[in-house]
Amino acid sequence: MLQAILDTAVRDGAIAVNPSAAIRRPKVTSKEATHLTPAQVAELLDAARSSRYAPLFELLVHTGLRRGEALALRWVDVDLDRGTLRVRGTLARIDGVLVVTEPKTAKSNWLVPISAPAEHLLRDVQRAQAAERLHSGSVWRETGYVFTTEFGEPCDPRNAVRAFKVAAAQAGLTDAGLHTLCHSAASVMLTRGVPLKVVSDILGHSSIAITGDVYGHVSPAVSRDAVTTLGTVLTNSGSANGGQNGGQTRPDNRRGRSRSPGNGL
């Protein structure tokens, strides 16, 4: 970032040379994201069932949203009839005040499709919020947020973290964090064969390379299924041609000679 700033200064004529250009950047070791299995996710959600933040945790794992993105959601961003929600920013506490920060890039403001379970979950949240609004009366503050306190105020992200830690401890998943739910959602999609580009779009990553670096893990079972599918397709293709391609050779255009179709790929 500093180099980009100084490049701009050079361009604008404020300085002659970028002094940071000769500095070697430190190496950054990429680390794959930790994730939970579907069974572990179920255990964690069950442990959080009595928490006010249980619907938040469940939405995170159903959509791949991050904590701040989900807490920043307003009902105007949610279209339950079309099954979509729009991420417009991140709720964070800055200088003691809860604020929604603007998306850093255009890619950060994106439309997320939601599944039928996620839709039912949000409808339940909507009904529960309507009941709390009625019960609170004049004390209720209409903020429009999806996830609120019992008086309509936006939820503090720190409270969500505390509630998650309690549920994770009860489920015996002490190493899990709120971001683990996002990682788990991505892992499930990838291991079920969802294309990396699609997962990247759902998560709102600015580049597919980011998704690949963070979620580069592929289970041995998935790798086995991939090569099994490859072998099956090639074997069936050979069987359809009698395995001999009519007993004729075909030219190898790379070296100008003929070869038999049974000598490899």
C-alpha positions as CSV (number, residue, x, y, z in Angstrom):
1,M,0.0,0.0,0.0
2,L,2.8,2.3,0.9
3,Q,4.5,1.6,-2.5
4,A,1.2,2.4,-4.3
5,I,0.9,5.7,-2.4
6,L,4.5,6.7,-3.3
7,D,4.0,5.7,-6.9
8,T,1.1,8.2,-7.0
9,A,3.4,10.8,-5.5
10,V,6.0,10.2,-8.3
11,R,3.3,10.4,-10.9
12,D,2.0,13.7,-9.6
13,G,5.5,15.1,-9.4
14,A,5.6,15.4,-5.6
15,I,8.8,13.3,-5.4
16,A,11.3,12.2,-8.1
17,V,11.8,8.6,-7.0
18,N,9.8,6.1,-5.0
19,P,12.1,5.3,-2.0
20,S,10.2,2.0,-1.3
21,A,10.9,0.6,-4.7
22,A,14.2,-0.9,-3.7
23,I,12.9,-2.5,-0.5
24,R,12.3,-6.3,-0.8
25,R,8.8,-7.3,0.3
26,P,8.6,-9.8,3.1
27,K,7.4,-13.3,2.1
28,V,3.8,-14.1,3.2
29,T,3.1,-17.8,3.9
30,S,-0.3,-18.7,2.7
31,K,-2.4,-20.7,5.3
32,E,-5.3,-22.8,4.4
33,A,-8.5,-22.1,6.4
34,T,-9.5,-24.4,9.1
35,H,-13.0,-25.8,8.8
36,L,-15.5,-28.1,10.4
37,T,-17.2,-31.2,9.1
38,P,-21.0,-31.1,8.5
39,A,-21.3,-33.3,11.6
40,Q,-19.3,-30.9,13.7
41,V,-21.3,-27.9,12.4
42,A,-24.5,-29.7,13.5
43,E,-23.1,-30.3,17.0
44,L,-22.0,-26.6,17.3
45,L,-25.4,-25.3,16.2
46,D,-27.1,-27.7,18.6
47,A,-25.0,-26.4,21.4
48,A,-25.9,-22.8,20.5
49,R,-29.6,-23.5,20.2
50,S,-30.5,-21.5,23.4
51,S,-28.4,-18.5,22.4
52,R,-29.8,-15.4,20.9
53,Y,-27.1,-15.6,18.3
54,A,-28.0,-19.1,17.1
55,P,-29.8,-17.8,13.9
56,L,-26.7,-15.7,13.1
57,F,-24.4,-18.7,13.4
58,E,-26.7,-20.8,11.2
59,L,-27.0,-18.1,8.5
60,L,-23.2,-17.8,8.4
61,V,-22.8,-21.5,7.7
62,H,-25.6,-21.5,5.1
63,T,-24.3,-18.5,3.2
64,G,-20.6,-18.2,3.8
65,L,-21.0,-14.7,5.0
66,R,-18.6,-13.2,7.5
67,R,-19.7,-12.1,11.0
68,G,-19.7,-8.4,10.2
69,E,-21.3,-8.8,6.9
70,A,-24.2,-10.7,8.4
71,L,-24.6,-8.3,11.3
72,A,-24.7,-5.4,8.8
73,L,-27.7,-6.9,6.9
74,R,-30.9,-4.9,6.9
75,W,-34.3,-6.2,5.8
76,V,-34.1,-3.9,2.7
77,D,-31.2,-6.0,1.6
78,V,-33.1,-9.3,1.9
79,D,-35.5,-10.5,-0.8
80,L,-37.1,-13.7,0.6
81,D,-39.4,-14.1,-2.4
82,R,-36.4,-14.3,-4.8
83,G,-34.2,-16.0,-2.3
84,T,-31.3,-13.5,-2.3
85,L,-29.6,-11.0,0.0
86,R,-27.2,-8.2,-0.8
87,V,-24.1,-7.6,1.2
88,R,-23.4,-3.8,1.4
89,G,-20.9,-3.5,4.2
90,T,-19.5,-4.7,7.5
91,L,-20.7,-3.9,11.0
92,A,-17.8,-3.1,13.3
93,R,-17.2,-1.2,16.5
94,I,-15.0,1.8,15.8
95,D,-14.0,4.3,18.6
96,G,-16.7,2.8,20.8
97,V,-19.5,3.2,18.2
98,L,-21.1,0.6,16.0
99,V,-20.9,1.6,12.4
100,V,-21.3,-0.1,9.0
101,T,-18.1,0.4,7.0
102,E,-18.5,0.9,3.2
103,P,-17.4,-1.9,0.9
104,K,-13.7,-1.6,0.0
105,T,-14.4,-2.5,-3.7
106,A,-17.3,-2.9,-6.0
107,K,-16.9,-6.7,-5.6
108,S,-17.6,-6.3,-1.9
109,N,-21.2,-5.2,-2.7
110,W,-22.6,-8.4,-4.1
111,L,-25.8,-10.5,-4.3
112,V,-25.8,-13.8,-2.4
113,P,-28.3,-16.5,-3.2
114,I,-29.9,-18.3,-0.2
115,S,-31.1,-21.8,0.1
116,A,-34.5,-22.9,1.3
117,P,-33.3,-23.6,4.9
118,A,-31.7,-20.1,5.0
119,E,-34.9,-18.6,3.7
120,H,-37.0,-20.4,6.5
121,L,-34.4,-19.3,9.0
122,L,-34.7,-15.6,8.0
123,R,-38.5,-15.8,8.1
124,D,-38.3,-17.2,11.6
125,V,-36.0,-14.2,12.6
126,Q,-38.5,-11.9,11.0
127,R,-41.4,-13.3,13.1
128,A,-39.4,-13.3,16.3
129,Q,-38.4,-9.7,15.7
130,A,-42.0,-8.7,15.1
131,A,-42.9,-10.3,18.5
132,E,-40.1,-8.4,20.3
133,R,-41.1,-5.1,18.6
134,L,-44.7,-5.6,19.9
135,H,-43.5,-6.6,23.4
136,S,-41.0,-3.7,23.7
137,G,-43.5,-1.0,22.7
138,S,-42.1,2.5,22.9
139,V,-38.7,1.3,24.0
140,W,-38.2,-0.4,20.6
141,R,-35.8,1.4,18.2
142,E,-36.5,0.7,14.5
143,T,-33.1,0.3,12.9
144,G,-34.0,-2.0,10.1
145,Y,-31.3,-4.6,11.0
146,V,-31.9,-8.3,10.6
147,F,-30.1,-9.2,13.7
148,T,-30.9,-7.0,16.7
149,T,-31.0,-6.8,20.5
150,E,-34.4,-7.3,22.1
151,F,-34.9,-3.5,21.8
152,G,-34.0,-3.2,18.1
153,E,-30.4,-2.1,18.4
154,P,-27.8,-3.6,16.2
155,C,-25.9,-6.6,17.7
156,D,-22.4,-6.0,19.0
157,P,-20.0,-8.2,17.1
158,R,-18.1,-8.9,20.4
159,N,-21.2,-10.4,22.0
160,A,-21.6,-12.7,19.0
161,V,-18.0,-13.8,19.5
162,R,-18.5,-14.5,23.2
163,A,-21.7,-16.5,22.5
164,F,-19.9,-18.5,19.8
165,K,-17.0,-19.4,22.2
166,V,-19.5,-20.7,24.8
167,A,-21.3,-22.9,22.2
168,A,-18.0,-24.1,20.7
169,A,-16.7,-25.1,24.2
170,Q,-19.9,-27.0,24.9
171,A,-19.5,-28.8,21.6
172,G,-15.8,-29.6,22.3
173,L,-14.6,-27.4,19.4
174,T,-12.5,-25.0,21.3
175,D,-10.3,-24.2,18.3
176,A,-13.2,-23.0,16.2
177,G,-14.0,-19.3,15.6
178,L,-16.8,-17.5,13.9
179,H,-14.8,-17.4,10.7
180,T,-14.7,-21.2,10.9
181,L,-18.3,-21.2,9.9
182,C,-17.6,-19.3,6.7
183,H,-14.7,-21.6,6.0
184,S,-16.8,-24.7,6.6
185,A,-19.5,-23.4,4.1
186,A,-16.8,-23.0,1.4
187,S,-15.3,-26.4,2.2
188,V,-18.7,-28.2,1.9
189,M,-19.4,-26.5,-1.5
190,L,-15.9,-27.3,-2.9
191,T,-15.9,-30.9,-1.7
192,R,-19.3,-31.4,-3.2
193,G,-18.0,-30.4,-6.6
194,V,-19.1,-26.7,-6.8
195,P,-16.7,-24.9,-9.2
196,L,-14.1,-22.7,-7.5
197,K,-15.3,-19.7,-9.5
198,V,-18.9,-20.1,-8.2
199,V,-17.7,-20.4,-4.6
200,S,-15.5,-17.3,-5.1
201,D,-18.5,-15.3,-6.3
202,I,-20.7,-16.5,-3.4
203,L,-18.0,-15.5,-0.9
204,G,-17.5,-12.1,-2.5
205,H,-13.8,-12.6,-3.1
206,S,-12.2,-10.1,-5.5
207,S,-10.2,-12.8,-7.2
208,I,-10.5,-16.6,-7.7
209,A,-6.9,-16.8,-6.7
210,I,-7.8,-15.7,-3.2
211,T,-10.3,-18.5,-2.9
212,G,-7.8,-21.0,-4.2
213,D,-5.2,-20.0,-1.7
214,V,-7.5,-20.0,1.3
215,Y,-9.5,-23.1,0.4
216,G,-6.8,-25.1,-1.4
217,H,-7.5,-28.2,0.7
218,V,-9.2,-31.1,-1.2
219,S,-9.9,-34.2,0.8
220,P,-8.4,-37.5,-0.4
221,A,-11.9,-38.9,-1.0
222,V,-12.6,-36.0,-3.4
223,S,-9.3,-36.6,-5.2
224,R,-10.1,-40.3,-5.5
225,D,-13.6,-39.5,-6.9
226,A,-12.0,-37.2,-9.5
227,V,-9.6,-39.7,-10.9
228,T,-12.2,-42.5,-10.7
229,T,-14.5,-40.3,-12.9
230,L,-11.6,-39.6,-15.3
231,G,-10.9,-43.3,-15.6
232,T,-14.5,-44.2,-16.1
233,V,-15.1,-41.7,-18.8
234,L,-11.9,-42.7,-20.7
235,T,-12.7,-46.4,-20.4
236,N,-16.2,-46.0,-21.6
237,S,-15.0,-43.9,-24.5
238,G,-12.6,-46.6,-25.5
239,S,-15.3,-49.3,-25.2
240,A,-17.6,-47.3,-27.4
241,N,-15.0,-47.5,-30.1
242,G,-14.2,-51.1,-29.6
243,G,-11.1,-50.0,-27.8
244,Q,-9.3,-50.1,-31.2
245,N,-10.6,-47.0,-33.0
246,G,-11.4,-49.4,-35.9
247,G,-8.0,-51.0,-35.7
248,Q,-6.4,-48.1,-37.4
249,T,-3.6,-45.9,-36.4
250,R,-3.9,-42.1,-36.2
251,P,-1.2,-39.5,-37.0
252,D,0.7,-37.9,-34.1
253,N,0.7,-34.3,-35.4
254,R,3.3,-33.3,-32.9
255,R,6.1,-35.4,-34.4
256,G,4.7,-36.4,-37.8
257,R,4.4,-40.1,-37.1
258,S,1.6,-42.5,-36.4
259,R,0.7,-44.2,-33.2
260,S,-1.8,-46.7,-31.9
261,P,-4.6,-45.3,-29.7
262,G,-3.9,-47.8,-27.0
263,N,-0.4,-46.5,-26.2
264,G,-1.5,-43.8,-23.7
265,L,-3.1,-40.3,-23.5
